[in-house]
Amino acid sequence: MRCILGKDSHAEDATHETGERLLADEEGTLWSRKKTAAPTCTSVATGLFQASALVLVFLIGTLFGLHWPGDLNSLCSRHVSQYSTVMKEVGLQYSLRQFNGSLLKENVFRQDAGADVDAAWESLGVNYRSVRIPPEDAEQSGLAADQVKINAKYGGGFPANVEGLHHLHCLNLLRQSLYYNYDYYHAKGEGPFMNNDYIIRRHVSHCLDIIRQELMCTVDTGVLGQVWIYPENPEPYVDFNTQHRCKNFDDVRRWAEENQLPQDPPADFLEPPSEGDRIYSQMP
Ligand SMILES: *[C@@H]1O[C@H](CO)[C@@H](O)[C@H](O)[C@H]1NC(C)=O
């Protein structure tokens, strides 16, 4: 590469070139003239500077990318899920899990009505009490300022339930209401079965519809393949034991368990509605 050092000759060259370029432009021969132009020291230095800046930006980007995988989970969760105190405090993680899709081999959650299956569902947190959402998180968590609040003398904030645990509560009610389980739970008359038959029925169909909306909202775009069964006379069979990328359910459950509001709250635990707060005339 040839370097033109003279300052004056450089300036002259530039004006000279501008004049020629205009002419050349009209003749359409701009590029043939440019090819022979010698690079100046400034242009070489600028080129080198730009190249090293690019490399530097690339290296910094790579370093950030490699050191931020933890935050990527939180960043992605916040982008695709409703924000809440739960998300902030638990720290969502994702890991591969294999579903158990057995048709005939029953696990504890599928057993006929009884103490074992009830204890299994109970351990998932289906009957936990509400948690407290601090006022500063309320709006971002989808809670309006005029929703039910805890009295300031008991710490303030908003009583709320974790959605995912409500869904499991609902699925548990559907299980209890299966035609072969219903009589058992109806006779026991505990929890939702303390209500009259009209309310039980509406509670069950409410639960069914909440689960429908949740499944549609988070529609699983994974696929079910097929496997061969019966070596003597092979038949295709749907493989329900598929891999899924799952959130850390147990951490969410533990957080909800540890943050339950008191079991026997005082009579003035909730703050009465203030002037102007919305009060519905019937159940929404
Ligand atoms: C599913 O669960 C049943 C009952 O616990 C068990 O026998 C079976 O091996 C499990 N299947 C898979 C694929 O994990």
The ligand as an ORCA input file, in Angstrom:
! r2SCAN-3c Opt
* xyz 0 1
  C     -44.962    -44.187     34.625
  O     -45.417    -44.442     35.935
  C     -45.702    -45.792     36.217
  C     -46.268    -45.864     37.612
  O     -45.472    -45.211     38.546
  C     -44.420    -46.606     36.065
  O     -44.690    -47.991     36.316
  C     -43.893    -46.438     34.640
  O     -42.667    -47.112     34.500
  C     -43.691    -44.967     34.324
  N     -43.357    -44.835     32.928
  C     -42.328    -44.096     32.506
  C     -42.090    -44.069     31.036
  O     -41.626    -43.460     33.253
*
